[in-house]
Every structure is written in structure tokens, then in C-alpha cells.
Amino acid sequence: SPDLSSNDPEKQKESGGVTPDNTGAEIHCPIYTNSESPLKQGLIWIGTDDGLVQLTRDGGGTWSDLTGNIRGLPPASWVTRIEASHFAEGTAYACFDRHRWDDYRPYVYKTEDFGRTWVSLSSGLPEVGYLHVVREDPVNPDLLYAGTEFGLFLSFDGGKEWIPFRNGFPTVAVRDVQVHPRDHDLLVGTHGRGLWVLDDISPLQGLTAETLASDCSLFDIRPVTMFSMKGNSMYSGPHAFTAPDPRPGAKISYYLKEKPASGTRFALTVFDSEGNSVQTLRGSRSKGLNTVTWNLRVQGEAPEASGPSQGRRRRSFGGSYCYPGEYTVVLELGEARFEKSLTVR
């Protein structure tokens, strides 16, 4: 390609192609972010730290400067991330950072016509909190992730409204977000608080408009592997870092539009392939998204649910482990019955 930044040709000669600051510690006018379409080879979006958004649709043969099409964006805004859509060739997202100009507002835009027009998706975000990254979920096109200087935000309606993600997650700069393509884990890279993993976000991916309008939904359950745990006596020095692992077992998630009225039947049961009940789970009745983990034991005390409101967590060591094979999880709410299959490996 030619120089895709706004770099002055004379300065290029002096600096060897980049513009240093007066100390030489930093260089400016590079391509800071790029994204190739997962749908079409050679469709590449790039963004520079001096505020340009450019696109090639022929593998670099020709380039189009799209910056002037982004209405409402101040000039020379650092392009922190370009994200090509997983669902439409002409769709992409771009976010910008202007905190170096004492402007801490979030700037994020979306195009659906190869950059000819852009719409702002910033209205639902806090006015203070510039953006490092925007990602589109690879399964649900309406699910977006925004990493800001002050935390992680999610949108379930394509960017019209944004919800801060908390649940123990700190208010910290989120520099990158990825969705694991096989396990559907959400990987969040922060500045100063390490790497965070939200185990299996398929329930979030399933929170579509149809799901949110329903009284109850039981989500698909990821296959689960039983492990034989073994300790060790390794010594890794005085500064070893550890973090909690996900709770072992089968993670079962469901959505309740409202908390069931008193006296309404609510039951969550695991059945084996022959239709025998092997475990009754203590699922939360709270409004919203709820999760309970089956510890893969076929008798003994059921594990406590985790949800918007939960009681004291209790551990269960009683009962024998189930056999590997196929199971069915049944959620009953009043007269309604919901079923999902579960594979235990």
C-alpha cells in the first residue's frame, strides 16, 4: 500500500517513514489497528493513530479513505480498534480515543455499507470513559463488547443500550476482548488487573430479543468432562500467582422474565438416558439470568445456585459420580416444561 496515514512526505524522509516526538521515545502516524473480514478475503479495514480509517476491497490494490464519512468525530482521533463483522461484508465497527486531547468521551461507530455512512453507538455509554476496543460476538450479531478505560460494557441490542459488566469484575482499563471460538469463553485483557475469563458465555449469546420476551428459557448446555483430581507437592517460589478455577461440573443456565409467584411449581432435575431422576438441583428463582452447577454426583446434597441473589454457598462431597453418557436437564415452571441434553465425558 501507499502510506495510509496523514504523515507529511517531508517528515517521512527525515524520520525514515514515521514521525517521532521531540524526545524520540514515541513514533506517530503508524497503522495502529487492522481487521480482515472473516467473510471475504482481501477485504481489510485499517485505522491509524492520527485519525484515519481506510479500506481495501481488493487485497491492497486500491484504498479508500473513509474518515470524512464519520460524522461528529473530531479530526485526528486515535483509532484504537477496527472490527470487521462476522455476519455482513459491508459491516464494521470502529472506536476512537481522544484522552490525549483531554476529551474522555467514548467514540464508537458502525457502518453497514463499506464505510460510506456511519452511525454512532456511543449514546448508551458513560460520558467519561474512552474506548480501547469494540468487538462483535461471533454467534449473536446484536451482542457487542466494549472495553473502556473504566470497565467492560455489553450491549444486547446492537449498541443502542450498554450495560456495565460487574459480577466481581473490577473497574479497570479493558485493553482487549476475545471470544474463544470453540469453548465460547470470554477472554478479557486488562491494564493492571491481569487476564480474566468468563467461563462459557453461550447464555449471553442466547439472550436474543425473543428470549428476553419469553417467560422462561433454558439454554444449551456445553458438554462437560469429569476429571480425577490429584494434588502435587511442587514449590514454585514465594511469588506464585493463583486465581480461582471455574466450579467443576456441568454449568446450567436459564432465564426468568419475572420471579415465579409464591406457590408456582419450579423444579430443575437431571435425568439419565433411561429417564431416571439422578439429581435435583437447587436453582435460583431470581428474575434474570441464573446459573447452577451440577457437580456430576447422582445423590447427596445438591449444590447452591448462583444468580442475582444467592444464599450461603454450600459444598457437597456426598454421593457417587455419575457415569459418562447422555443426560437430560428438565426445568419445570408451573405447567411449562423445558428440556436440554447434556453430554458427560
Buried (B, 14 or more C-beta within 10 A) or exposed (E): EEBBBBBEEEBBEEBEBBBBEEEEEEBBBBBBBBBBBEBEEEBBBBBBBBBBBBBBBEEEEEBBEBBEBBEEBEEBBBBBBBBBBBEBBBBBBBBBBBBEEEEBBBBBBBBBEBBEBBBBBBEBBBEEBBBBBBBBBBBBBBBBBBBBBBBBBBBBBBBEBBEBBEEEBBBBBBBBBBBEEEEBBBBBBBEEBEEBBBBBBBBBBBBBEEBEEBEBBBBBBBEBEBEEEEEEEEEEEEEEEEEEEEBBBBBBBBBBEEBBEEEEEBEBBBBBEEEEEBBEBBBBBBBBBBBBBBBBBBEEBBBBBBBEEBEEEEEBEEBEEBEEEEBBBBBBBEEEEBEBEBBBE
